[in-house]
Amino acid sequence: MLTIVSNIGSVDLLRLRDRVLTAPCFNGVIGDYPWDRWEVAALEAGVSKPLASLGRSVFREAFQHDWSNDLKVECGWLDGGAEMILYAIAVPSEIEGRWRELLDTDGVPNDHEVPCVDIEPAELSQLLAEHGIRTSFIAL
């Protein structure tokens, strides 16, 4: 199953990838890089300022320090950070711990002490519902 959330407030999560990842990574405008766009979207979706700032740093470092492809996906480089936003809302303390581990280790985390946050779709849906966010499922 796949959890689908179309919008959180004014943020269209289905099109977030286009909004975020169309910004240039090289020779871009300061304040309009993909990680900057992600932070703006996260704030619009209701992620706290400190957590959105931390997420922005993770998004940026994954690219600039050429972390592994798996970590780049975890850090928003496939979906524009939609899953990052969902997790930041659903389990903020868990995701903060993971993001701090990624930054502290420069992309070489101790997955045994601070594992990747991976939530089953039904549980994620329930956690998001507790924050007033409606979801749908797609069976794959």
Secondary structure, DSSP 8 states (H G I E B T S, - for coil): -EEE--EETTEEGGGHHHHHHTS-SSS--TT-SHHHHHHHHHHHHT--HHHHHHHHHHHHHHHHTT--HHHHHHTTTTTTTHHHHHHHHH-HHHHHHHHHHHHHTTT---TTTS------HHHHHHHHHTTT---EEE--
